[in-house]
Amino acid sequence: MMAILDSAMIMPRTCAAADQVLLLDTVGSTNTYAADLVREGVLFGTHGASSANGVNAGKSAWSEHEIVAIAANEQTAGRGRLDHTWTSVPGESFIVSLVVSVPVSIMRDLSVSGWLQMIAGCEVRDAIVGAVRDCGGGFDENIGGISLKWPNDIFVDGRKLGGVLAEMVPITGCGDRVAIVIGVGLNLAIAQERLPIDMATSLQLIAHNLPDAAVMRDAIAARWVQGLRSRLVDFEEDPHREAVRARETMIPICWTLGKSCEAHFVDGTTLRGKAVALNDDASLTIEDQEGVLRWVSTADVGVLSK
């Protein structure tokens, strides 16, 4: 049976940074759990309410810039982008979903809305680097740095450290704002022989002098909340300015750009070519094998070579 743990004791830094923190011992998916709480009106609802999940919002109003963090020690039915699976066992992974809200007008503007997930990824990247430093650790000298594979994977020297999944959820009784559930899964303390795929890596394999996974989870989550809160405030103030800023930030750390890649679409088709540009609307331009430029906005894009 799922239990709600003492987040103030186990994740004190995150509790100081977020407006609310729920820490679960085990859950199917933190994103699904968070989305259900929003749909039930428990989170971001018009009134405090308890739910079948056993959570009570505990207040009658919510701030437009409120951030709720939902973390779990174990995830048994996690979902990646395009319904890929992502599971974990206790003590090895970072499993955190943040629930935020943005104006509906921003989500309807396709020229800017695609940047929200990538901004979240950029902030996770910065949070990892900052948390390693905060905890007295350091990255190994042979590590080339943390990059982002378009649109949502966190990579280190061509190996996957984790991923980001953002989902939009309507807010009960609210017509002008919508909730965004942003889930992040990171391999924190998984031995090389137990990594889920050959091209995966773990934070303990690329950094040294790190504390245990629970302390790292708290440090990374706290920094992520702080960074994302600031970026979302800026994004809401001027979405087009922040889209330009996001593109400028993303281009130098985008692992996909300039490499041969293969895009897999939900209809089962594939596209092979070279990633040649990150566009203003966050889409990717791939030059196919005939030299034709193709714009890709939704696909699983794998890098074929460095």
N, C-alpha and C positions, 0 to 999 in steps of 0.2 A: 504494500500500500504506500502511495506517495506521501511523504512527510515534508512539511515546511520547516526549515531549519532556522537557527538564530543568525540572521544575516548580519546583525550589528556586531556580533562576536567574531564571525568568520570572514566577513568582507567589510571591515570598518572603513577603509578608504572609499570604497564604492558607495557605502551608505552616506558618507559625507558629501559625495559629489552628486549623487542622484536624488530625485525627489522621493522615490520609493524603491526598495529592493526586495525581491522575493527570491529566496534560495531554496531549491528543492533537492531532495536526496536523489530522486530519479524521476524521469519524465519521458514520455514518448518523443516529443519535440518541443523545445522552448518556444519556437515560433508559433506552432499550433496552439500551445497553451496560452501564449500571450494574445493571439488573435481571438481566441474564444472569450477571454476576459473582456476584450474590447467589445465584441459583439453582444455580450451579456450586459454591458453597461457598468461592469465592475471597475474597469479602467476607463477614464475619460468620459464616464457617463454623466447624466444630468443630476444624478443623486447617488449617494453612497448605497451600495447594495452588496449583500453576500451572495455567493453563487454556489453551485454544486461542487465547485473546485475547492471550496472552503476558504476563499480569500475574501476579505472585506476591504473595500477602498478606504473606508474610514473617514471620509470627508465629503462635503456637499458640493464642492466646486473644484475645478482644476484649472491650472494655469495653461495658457496657450503654449508656453515653452517648457512644460513639464516633461521630464524624462523618467521613465520607469524601467528598471533593470530586472530581468528575470534570468537567473542562473541555475544551473543544475550540475550535480556531481556526476550524474550518469544520464545519457540520452540513448534510448533504445530504438527510436524510430525517426531519427533526424532526417531532414530533407535538405538536399542541396539544390542548386539551380537546375531547372528542367527536370525536376523530380528525381535527381540522383539521391542515393541514400548516404547518410553520414551518421555512424554510430560511435559510441565511446564507452569506456569503462572508467570507474572512479579513479581519481588521482592522476590521470594522464592528460586531460584535455581542458581547454577553455571552451565552455559552452554557455554563451551569454546572448540574450536577445534584449535589445533596447526598444522601447515603445515611445515614439515621439508623435507629434502632430504637425501638419503643415496645411496651408490653405488649399482648398480644392482647386482654386485658380492656378496654382503652381503645377499641380499634378495634371491638369488639363492642357498645359502648355508643353507640347512635346519638344519644343526647342530647348527646354531647360530641365524637364523632369528626369531625364535619363542620367543626369549628373548626381542625383541624390545618393544612389547606391555607391557610386565611385568616390564621392566625398566621404561616405562612411568608411570605405576601404582605405582611403588615404589617411583618415584619422586613426584607424586601427593600426596601420603601419607605423605611424608616428608614436602611438601609444606603446607599441612593443619596444621600440627603440628607447623611449623615455623610461619605461618600466624596468628594463634591463639595467639602465644606468642608475635609476633610483634604488634598486636592490643591491647595488654594488657589484654587478656583474659586467661582463663585456663580451663582445662578439669576437669569434676566432679571427685571426689575421687573414686567413685564406678565404673569408666570406666576402663576396662582392657587394653585399647589401641586400636589403629587402625591396622587392619590386611588386608590382601588381600586374597580373595577367588579365587582359580585358575579358569580360567586364568585372569579374568578381573574385578572382583567386589571388591569394597572397603567396608569392614565390620567393625563394632564395636560391640564387644560382641555378635556376631552371627546375627546382624541386618545390613541390607544393607544401607550404606550411599550414595553410588553412583557406577558408573561403567565407564569402559574405552572401547572404540571401535577404533581400528586401521585399516585403509584401505590403500592399495597401489594404486597409480594413476600414470600412465605414464606421463612423462614431455614432452611437445611438443618440438620437435627438439633436444632432448637430449637422447643419447643412453646409456650413462654410469652411469646415476643417475636416481633414481625414487623418486617420492614424496610419503611421508607417511602422511596421515591425521589422527591425533589422537584426537578423541573427548572424552571429559569427562563431565559427568553430575553428580552433587552432590546436595543433599537436604540440603539447607542452613538454611532456616527459615520457615519450614513447621510444623504446629502444629500437635500434635500426632493424632488427630482425622481426619486429612486430608492427612495423609501419604498414598501413593498409594497401599501398601500391608502391611499386619500385621507385617511382619518381616523386615520392613524398619525403619530407624531412620533419624533424621535431626541434623545438627550441633548444632542448638540452644538447642536441647534436651540433648546433651552430654557435652556441654561446657557453660561457664558463662562469663559475662562481655564482650560480643561480640558487635562490631558495627553493623550497618545495613548490609543487604546482599550485597549491591553494593560495599561497602568498603571491605568486606570479599572477594568478587569475585576478586577484583583488587589485593588484597594482596596475595591470593592463586595463581592466574594466574601468577603474576610477579615471585614468587618463583619457580613455576613450569617451566617457561621458562628458568630461570637461571640454575636450576638443570638439566633439560633435555639437554640444550645446552652443558654443560660440559660432561655429560654422553655420548652423541652422538659423540662428538669429540674423546673421549677415545675409544668408540666402533669401530669407523672407523679406528683408529690407530691400534688396535689389537682386532678383533672381538672375537677370541677364549679366550683370557685372560679375556675380559669383560663378556663373557658368564659364565665363572667360577665365576667371581665376582658377577654377577647377581644371580646365583643360591645360592651362600653363603648368599647373602642378603635376598633372598626370603624365604628360608627354615624356619628361625625362625619366620617369620611374616605370613606364609601361613596358613590361617584358615582351609583349606581343609585337610591338612596332618594329618593322624592318626584318621580320623573320618569316620564313615559310610556315604556313599554317593550314589547318583544315577546319572549316566551320561545319558543325553538325546542326541541322535544323529540326524543329519538332515534327515536320512532315516526313522525316526520314531521309531527306536529300542531304548531300554534302557539297562543299565548295572548297577546292584547293587553290592556293595562290600565295601571295605575299601581302602581309599587312603593311600598307603604305601610309595611312593617315588616320589620326583620331579627329573626328569631325566636330563642328561647333555644337551639334546636338547630342554628343557622346556616342554616336555610332562609329563603326570602324569601316574604313575603306580597304577592301581586299582586291588586289590586281590578280585576276584569274590567269590560268595557264595560256589563255589566248591573248592576254594583254588588256582585257576588258576590266574596267573598274566597277566593282560591285559594292554597294553600301549595305552593311550588316548591322542591324539594331538588336536582334534577338537570336542568339545562337550560342552553342557551346564551342568555343574556338580553342583548338589545341595547337601548340607550337610543335612543328615537325623537326626543326633543327635550329641550332643556335646561330 
